């Protein structure tokens, strides 16, 4: 738990702590699913928490609008009963892009992220004609690494273009494989002296929006000491919780392995959320 002036507690199960909180801000990728299959015990625990009057907001650094993530959850058979709402870094990114209304954007990322531009009056252009770079990830995160983008990032740096990073995550677990995310490219660009604006965790706008949605659901202000942030990212979930003055539950597996290692995250999730009948 991320509690001021207290030691870090090592938990074997979330059950004993559930009643301390009214709201869970729960990471999706790495906690609710691994990109290929859902974590049954985690979704069941979220549903049970809601049954007992709690609010669950899924908060994710996915660089796509909420509707796209909801569709993905349905495809992975994550029940609607597991959450009240979803906040994505893609939604926050769209807000940042409004500052470039009518201007030219170079999209650095896979085509599957193009819905982030839907309804925005922006011109997608080659780098030579761009006013800003929107980075949503690697073109092929199955085979590429940030080193493959050294030349492109140097070119962007020489043009002194600002970059919006739609997903601050550095890496993510997909099945048993660790792949790189937009945050890794943004980090490399920043090291070249580039100007990077980050949407999503660990930055405050995505937490402010999540707490706003939780307040709307309960029709009352939410006390931050009654909110628990759950995630598996030290530099995103844990740092974000600290910045937002929230307690945090750290799932210590998965993305903390090297890219060529396999993970026991699924077993850790099962154990952590095993006693869903906790209230």
N, C-alpha and C positions, 0 to 999 in steps of 0.2 A: 504494500500500500504506500502511496505517495503522501504521507502525513508529515506535517512540519514537526521537527524536534522528536522524531520517533525512529526506531530502527526499522529496517526493511524486514517484513515478515515473509517467511517462506511458506507458501500454502500448498497443501495437497489437494484441497477442494475448495470451491467457492461457496459451498453451502452455508457454512457458519457465518459468512459475512454478508449474505444477500439482504438481510433485514436492515442493515445499516443504511441502505440506499433506496431512493425513490426512482432514480434514473440510471440506466446503463447507456453509455456511449460506446458502442461496440464496433471494433474494426471488422471488416468483412473477410478480406483475403488473408488467410492464415489463421483465422479464428472460426469463422462460419463455414468456410470451404477452402480448399487448396487449389482452386482453379479447375479441378476435374470432378471432385466429389464433395458433397457436403459433410460436415462433421455433425453427425446425428445428435450426439450428446449436447453440443453447444446450442443447436437450434431448439432442442427440447427444453434446455434450461432457460433460454430466452422466452419461450412460450409460457413456461411455468411462472417465471418472474412477472410477466404481463398478467397472467391469470390472477395473481395475488395483488394486483393493483399497480405494479411497476410500469415504467415507460422505457422502451428500448428504441434508441435511435441508432441505426447503422451509419457509421461515419467512415468514409473511404477515400483514399487517394486515387481512385479510378478516374482517369481523365475523360469521362463521358458523362452525359446528363443522367439524372436520376432514373428516367424511364428505361434507359438501356441497361442499367444495373438491375433494375427490378425484373426485366425480362430474363437476364442471366440467372438470377436467383430462382425464378420459376423453372428454368431449364434444368437446374441442379436440384430441383425438388425441395427447395427451402420454403417452408410454409409461410404464408402471409401472417399467421399467428405469431411468428417469431419476432416481429418488429412493428413499430408504429410508423416510422418514416425513415427516409434515407437522405443523407447529405453527401454529395460527391465533390471532389476537387474540380471536376468538370463544370459543375454549376458555378463554383467560385471563379473559375477561369473565364467563363462566359461574361461574368460581371467585369472582370479586368479588361476583357477585350472590347467592352463598350467604349473605352477611352480611345480606341482606334477606329471608331465608326467611319466608314467610307474609305478607309486606307488599305494598304496592301500588306498581306501577311504571308510569310513563308512557313509552311507547316512541316515541322521535323517530327515525323512519327508515322505509324501505320495507318492505312486507309480506314481501318475499323473505327478509328477515333474521329473521323470526319463529322459525325453528328454534333460534335461540340460547336460547329460553326452554323448549324441549322438556324435560320431565322435572323441571323446577324448580318448586317449590311457591311460585309467585308469582302475584299478582293484577294483570293488566293493566288499568289504570284510566285515565280521563281525567285531565288535568293537575290539575283541582280536587281530586282525591282521592289524589294520588300522594305517596309518601314519597321517591322517588328517580326520576331521569330516566335512561333508558338511551338514549344517542344512537348510532345505527349508521349514520347518513347522512342525506342529504336525501330527502324523499319522492319527488321527481322530479329526479334529478341531470342529466337531459338538458336540462331547461329552466330550472331554478332555480339561484340563487346564494345565498351566505350572507346577502346583503342582504335577501332575501325573508323571512328569519327574524328580523329585528331585533325586531319586536313580540313574537313568541313568546318569544324569549330574554329580553327585558326582563321579561315576565310570569313566567318561571321564576325569574329573579333576584330579583324582588320577593317571591317565595314562599320564597327562600333554600333551594332544593332542591339537594342534591348531584347531580352528573351523572357517570355512568360513560361514558367515550368508548370505544366498541368498536373504533374504527379511527382511530388517531392521524394517519394520512395526511391531508395538506391537499388534495392533488389527485392524480389518477391519469390515465394515458393510456388511453383506450378507442378502439381503432382509431386514427384520425387526430385525435381530439378529446380535449381535456383537460376533465375533469369534477371537481367538488368532492366531497370526502369528509367523513366525520364530524369529522375533526380540525379542519376549517375552522370548523364550528359550535362545537366545544368551545373553540377559540381565542377566538372572539367572545364566548362565555359567560364565559370566564376574564377577558377584558378588562372585563367588566361587574362583576367582583368575585366571580364564581361559583366554587364549589368543584368542581374536576374531577379525577376519578381516571381515569388512562389505562391501558388494556390494550394490549399489543402494543409494537412498536418505537417509540421507542428505549429503552423501559424494561426493567429487568432480568428480570422474571419470564418473559417469552417466550424470552429467551436461556438462562436457567437450564434451562427445560424442554427446549429444543432440544439443549443439551449433554448433558442427562440421557439423552435418547433416543439420541444418538450414542454415549454411553458404554455404554448397554445393548446396542447393536448390536455394538460391539467387545469387550464384556465386560472393559473396562479403563477407567481414568480417562483423560480426554482432556486433553492439554496445550494450553493456549489458544494457545500460539505455533505450533501445528500446525493451527489453525482459520482459515479464510478466510471472511469475510462478503462476499457479493456482492449489490449492489443499486443502485438508481437514485435513491434518496432521500437528500438531504443531512441533513435534520432527523430522519429515521427510520433508514435503513440505516447511514449513516456515523456519526451521533451514537450510535446503539445499539452499533455495533462498538467505538467509542472507549470508551463507558461499560463495555463488557464486556471491555475489554483484548484485542481481537481485531484482526488485520490485516483490511483491507477493500479490496475492489475496487469502484471507483465507475464505474458506467455513466453517462457524462455526456451525456445526451440526454433526449428524451421529456418528462418532467414538469418540466424546467427551462425549457421554453418557456412563453410566455403562452397563456392558454386559447384565444385566437383564432388561434394559429399552428399550422401543420402540423408534423410531426416526421419526422426521418430516423432514428429509433431503430431501426427494423427493419434498416436497412443497417448501423448501428453494431454491433448484436448479431451479425449475420452475420459481420462482419469480426473481431470480438473472439474469437468461438468457432470460427473457421473451421478451425483446425488441431486437430481433435479427436483426432488420432493423436499425442498429445503425450508419451506415456510409453513 
